[in-house]
Amino acid sequence: MRKIAFVTATRAEYGLLKPLMEKVNADANLELQLIVTGAHLSQSFGNTYEEVERCFTIHTKIPLCLEENRPQSNSFAMAKLQTELTQTLTELKSDIVVILGDRYEMLSVATTATMLHIPIAHIHGGEVTQGAIDNALRHAITKLSHLHFTATQEYKKRVLQMGEEPWRVYNVGALGVENIKKLKLLSREEFENSIGIKLKEKNLLITYHPETLATISPREQFQELLDALQCLDDTLLIFTKANADTGGAVINSMIDRFIGKHTNAIAFTSLGQLRYFSAIRYVDGVVGNSSSGILEVPSFQKPTINIGKRQEGRLQAVSVIDVSIDKQSIQKAIAQIYRPTLKEKLQHSINPYGSSHETSQQITEVLRTVSLQNLLIKKFHTVKDCSE
């Protein structure tokens, strides 16, 4: 039985990976090994490991110190994760380690697996997010990985341009889009009951993470957004809190203070995937800089107000409205959401990450059937034609 190790550190990552882990867990030829770390194990970020435990057996939990808002804290956390993960993966004798995305925790996972001679399968490589340190981490993980599952053909080409051999790279579509198609979303009444408040005539979903390469601090960034929202007394503002990046705790404390002063605002450390996608279904638009606003929200033909440069470089649907980090630009974009011309335009919008593929099934089949012999031995593939 082939042993497939998954490492998850955040609520968003787990939500995307869950259907794939279910497929692996159900496959008679595969053994799911699950390692949970990072924000999952932090009370400040909602102890979301409890949600994971309701569905899967967790083999190992590796807690990290995420309370300090300094770059040094993340570096120390990476070192701790690599140390403990070395022992864990050695004990588990994993055949393949699966990594999704671009967070700093995943670079530690990739480095550890590399040193232990364990093949790495990477999901969502080849993408570009120029406003975040994640951009560099993602490309580093790509070069350490042995199998690549990209979300679009363009991203597949980019992985090939990085010298990866074509047989290693699979364009399978985005897991999040597949999840949307398969989830039975909550009815309006069920959703309202789940969040403990009635929706208003106008509703917005807000998720903002620190723009880690910005010239202004997370506090200054987020204050511009709050200033743009504070006059929307007729609108229900549903916040989902920031992740465990440097400055995330600052943003979350600012959300708490805002909620205390505005009765039309509520906040959640984690909505979970079902409530999050259901929220998108009923709100008028999504505001912030989360990757979900680019990858998944367009499938609902709802507008995304994408603030700043955190997601700059990613393929975008016409439903995405890019604005700078300033109050006036954000306010103008929010007003644009309610214009009939935009609503008509969205009726014909297409999500570039949409796919008819059975994404999780395709990945599972590769994990089950790919030959492990010589998988670790990589050759640099020179691309003569970028259309290759």
BELJO-V552814 format. One record per helix or strand of 3 or more residues. SS is the DSSP state (2 for helix, 1 for strand). FROM is the first residue (numbers start at 1). TO is the last residue. If there is no record, write none. Layout:
# BELJO-V552814
SS	FROM	TO
SS	FROM	TO
This chain:
# BELJO-V552814
1	2	8
2	11	26
1	30	37
2	38	41
2	43	45
2	49	53
1	60	62
2	71	92
1	96	100
2	104	115
1	119	123
2	134	144
1	147	150
2	153	161
2	166	168
1	169	171
2	175	182
2	188	195
1	202	207
2	218	229
1	235	240
2	248	261
1	265	268
2	272	282
1	285	288
2	292	295
2	297	300
1	303	307
1	320	323
2	327	337
2	340	346
2	359	369
